[in-house]
Amino acid sequence: MTAATSGLPSILGPIRPRPRGRETKLLAVVAITILAGSVSLELAPRVADPGVSQGLSLANPLHIAVYLGLIGLAHLVLILSGRRMDQVLLPATAMLGGVSLLLMERLPQTLVSQAVGPWKLGLGDVQLAWLILSFSLATALAVTVRSDRWLRLYKYTWAAAGVALLVATYFLGDEINGQRLSLSLGPISGQPAELLKVILVVFLAGYLSEYRPLLVEESTKVGPISLPPLPFLAPMAAMWAIALGLVIVQRDLGAALLFFTVFLFMLYAATGRPGYVIVGVILFLAGSFVMYRLVGTVQTRVDIWIDPFKSPTGDGYQIVQSLYAFARGGLIGTGLGAGLPTVGGNLPIPAVHTDFPLAALGEELGLVGVMAILGLFLVVVERGLRIAASAADDFRALLAAGLALVIGTQAFIIAAGNLKLIPLTGITLPFISYGGSSLLVNGIIVGLLLALSDRGVEPPPPPKPRSRLTRLTGRVTRLATPDAGRPAGRT
Amino acid sequence: MDPFLLTVWVVRLLFLGLLYLFLFRIAKALVGDLRAAAREPGAELGRLVVVQSPAGEPEEGTSLALDAIATIGRDVNNAIVVEDMFASAEHAILTFRGRAWYIEDLGSTNGTFVNGSPVEGVSPLGFGDVIQVGQVRLRLERPRADRSRR
């Protein structure tokens, strides 16, 4: 093997670099943009204080250099891997990560403080560390994942692991603001709901691709509406129950909304039947109404959504401040580093680095900047759907579509929450919010999407014989046996 | 105007402008992809990949584009001819109806199997399913939407 001579592990195989011209060009634009943003960030505070030097310089040049170097390295590794992978995903996510880094450099560094050995790390330092880990993970997955067997064959194992994570969070999780969302394991702590969204997509892709032909075909007619086959409504009911359980037990509205929406998207992608979506939306509305009546958190969230100005200093405080921030930003914003006046030494929006980064960007980059950020998310979703459209089989198609839609849906839910378009739910803005779990999981998603975009991967394994549910519908009646396909005699 | 203030403004607008330049370049690439996909003749509905073929006709690994109706059998008039002594002359038919593929056995001697289960009547197929006709095994794959992407 040539791999042995090159010094790389043999699983990577021989090195045959493949140029990625489009990616190189796009990454060059990313680098220039982030450098310009950094200069802009550095200049802004000097406008009010003209005493200091007026030359151009970068804000925290070390961080920017490390980040751009990291992206360049990821690009180089992808070239060396020689796989035919998508060339737009990495630049688009690198741009989002760069905007995130600029924003975290700009916010007060005291929002997060972690001491690692002799160093005291602030918000920007920690975010840079997570970005490094996230993009390293994405690159590693993109290069090494050559088969989807480990995802495809063990979908129920993955689902069980997901449920176990949920249960563990409930019993062992740390309670913050009345929500049990994070789980600590020794020195490592994280938010399992973030990882759960990937597990959910893997499970749904496996389940839906296995039963897709039956889901598409069978239907039950109630009046003019053609409903999906009743036995297959069971997963929908289960999914609905899990979403409601999340709301009741963990008070995690964001994750519940995200999971259910992604489920409906994937169901529609697998079947192309609007009937499913209608049933799902009706279930969702009914569930929401009951939750509104029963759960205090939901009621508060909906009430401050309908009229945040009823209690502008109480429950509605963050939303009101967020709206003010967007209003101050106007069309082109105040400029990076020139917005976000402090109120008594504090930021007006306490959770600006986790739940409200879009409000900060809205103030400093204005409508124009926010539209560009949303455009970047749109690009990520488009790439995912394109990868899905050219996938070899249903599992890969649904996996790619689901992973991309998770990012798109999550970005929509939190962006719309910040803008008071829908009730606010506390989830992160992918790639931009501060947070280790969120960035790592988004890295996993990008890595898997890149790996799936290579059509040269191992062909899909032979599907398992249909059993149980197939017989339920009476379509294929005989029990499937492994050697039933052997020919019986000559023609 | 103060040259320093002017610089600040220029850099601010430059940053926003570059964000849009980036989006514009991506959009250009996407439009190029779509044009290339649209130029491809005859949008296919699916393809069959030969997984196993003891007699070598069709050859293993061959990928066959499918029309909405494709018959499989030993007779040369079939859309997909399988040279296999356990296959019938007119063995099975694949049809694309609306949203999905269906397979029907045409009264073959040895039957048609999907993922190891015998086909009875018209039976739905999913992409990734493996059809067995005689000793020949074929996997139904999604159509190749665009080959120009990379």
Boltz contact constraints between the chains, C-beta under 6 A:
constraints:
  - contact:
      token1: [A, 29]
      token2: [B, 22]
      max_distance: 6.0
  - contact:
      token1: [A, 32]
      token2: [B, 18]
      max_distance: 6.0
  - contact:
      token1: [A, 33]
      token2: [B, 18]
      max_distance: 6.0
  - contact:
      token1: [A, 36]
      token2: [B, 14]
      max_distance: 6.0
  - contact:
      token1: [A, 36]
      token2: [B, 15]
      max_distance: 6.0
  - contact:
      token1: [A, 36]
      token2: [B, 18]
      max_distance: 6.0
  - contact:
      token1: [A, 37]
      token2: [B, 15]
      max_distance: 6.0
  - contact:
      token1: [A, 39]
      token2: [B, 11]
      max_distance: 6.0
  - contact:
      token1: [A, 40]
      token2: [B, 11]
      max_distance: 6.0
  - contact:
      token1: [A, 40]
      token2: [B, 12]
      max_distance: 6.0
  - contact:
      token1: [A, 40]
      token2: [B, 15]
      max_distance: 6.0
  - contact:
      token1: [A, 43]
      token2: [B, 8]
      max_distance: 6.0
  - contact:
      token1: [A, 47]
      token2: [B, 8]
      max_distance: 6.0
  - contact:
      token1: [A, 54]
      token2: [B, 4]
      max_distance: 6.0
  - contact:
      token1: [A, 84]
      token2: [B, 150]
      max_distance: 6.0
  - contact:
      token1: [A, 88]
      token2: [B, 26]
      max_distance: 6.0
  - contact:
      token1: [A, 212]
      token2: [B, 126]
      max_distance: 6.0
  - contact:
      token1: [A, 213]
      token2: [B, 124]
      max_distance: 6.0
  - contact:
      token1: [A, 213]
      token2: [B, 125]
      max_distance: 6.0
  - contact:
      token1: [A, 213]
      token2: [B, 126]
      max_distance: 6.0
  - contact:
      token1: [A, 216]
      token2: [B, 99]
      max_distance: 6.0
  - contact:
      token1: [A, 216]
      token2: [B, 100]
      max_distance: 6.0
  - contact:
      token1: [A, 217]
      token2: [B, 124]
      max_distance: 6.0
  - contact:
      token1: [A, 272]
      token2: [B, 99]
      max_distance: 6.0
  - contact:
      token1: [A, 335]
      token2: [B, 12]
      max_distance: 6.0
  - contact:
      token1: [A, 368]
      token2: [B, 16]
      max_distance: 6.0
  - contact:
      token1: [A, 369]
      token2: [B, 16]
      max_distance: 6.0
  - contact:
      token1: [A, 372]
      token2: [B, 19]
      max_distance: 6.0
  - contact:
      token1: [A, 372]
      token2: [B, 20]
      max_distance: 6.0
  - contact:
      token1: [A, 375]
      token2: [B, 23]
      max_distance: 6.0
  - contact:
      token1: [A, 379]
      token2: [B, 26]
      max_distance: 6.0
  - contact:
      token1: [A, 389]
      token2: [B, 145]
      max_distance: 6.0
  - contact:
      token1: [A, 390]
      token2: [B, 145]
      max_distance: 6.0
  - contact:
      token1: [A, 390]
      token2: [B, 146]
      max_distance: 6.0
  - contact:
      token1: [A, 392]
      token2: [B, 141]
      max_distance: 6.0
  - contact:
      token1: [A, 393]
      token2: [B, 127]
      max_distance: 6.0
  - contact:
      token1: [A, 393]
      token2: [B, 128]
      max_distance: 6.0
  - contact:
      token1: [A, 394]
      token2: [B, 126]
      max_distance: 6.0
  - contact:
      token1: [A, 394]
      token2: [B, 127]
      max_distance: 6.0
  - contact:
      token1: [A, 394]
      token2: [B, 128]
      max_distance: 6.0
  - contact:
      token1: [A, 460]
      token2: [B, 128]
      max_distance: 6.0
  - contact:
      token1: [A, 462]
      token2: [B, 130]
      max_distance: 6.0
  - contact:
      token1: [A, 463]
      token2: [B, 115]
      max_distance: 6.0
  - contact:
      token1: [A, 463]
      token2: [B, 128]
      max_distance: 6.0
  - contact:
      token1: [A, 463]
      token2: [B, 129]
      max_distance: 6.0
  - contact:
      token1: [A, 465]
      token2: [B, 115]
      max_distance: 6.0
  - contact:
      token1: [A, 465]
      token2: [B, 116]
      max_distance: 6.0
  - contact:
      token1: [A, 465]
      token2: [B, 117]
      max_distance: 6.0
  - contact:
      token1: [A, 476]
      token2: [B, 117]
      max_distance: 6.0
  - contact:
      token1: [A, 478]
      token2: [B, 118]
      max_distance: 6.0
  - contact:
      token1: [A, 480]
      token2: [B, 116]
      max_distance: 6.0
  - contact:
      token1: [A, 480]
      token2: [B, 117]
      max_distance: 6.0
  - contact:
      token1: [A, 484]
      token2: [B, 116]
      max_distance: 6.0
  - contact:
      token1: [A, 485]
      token2: [B, 113]
      max_distance: 6.0
  - contact:
      token1: [A, 485]
      token2: [B, 116]
      max_distance: 6.0
  - contact:
      token1: [A, 485]
      token2: [B, 132]
      max_distance: 6.0
  - contact:
      token1: [A, 487]
      token2: [B, 86]
      max_distance: 6.0
  - contact:
      token1: [A, 487]
      token2: [B, 110]
      max_distance: 6.0
  - contact:
      token1: [A, 487]
      token2: [B, 134]
      max_distance: 6.0
  - contact:
      token1: [A, 487]
      token2: [B, 135]
      max_distance: 6.0
  - contact:
      token1: [A, 488]
      token2: [B, 110]
      max_distance: 6.0
  - contact:
      token1: [A, 491]
      token2: [B, 88]
      max_distance: 6.0
  - contact:
      token1: [A, 491]
      token2: [B, 109]
      max_distance: 6.0
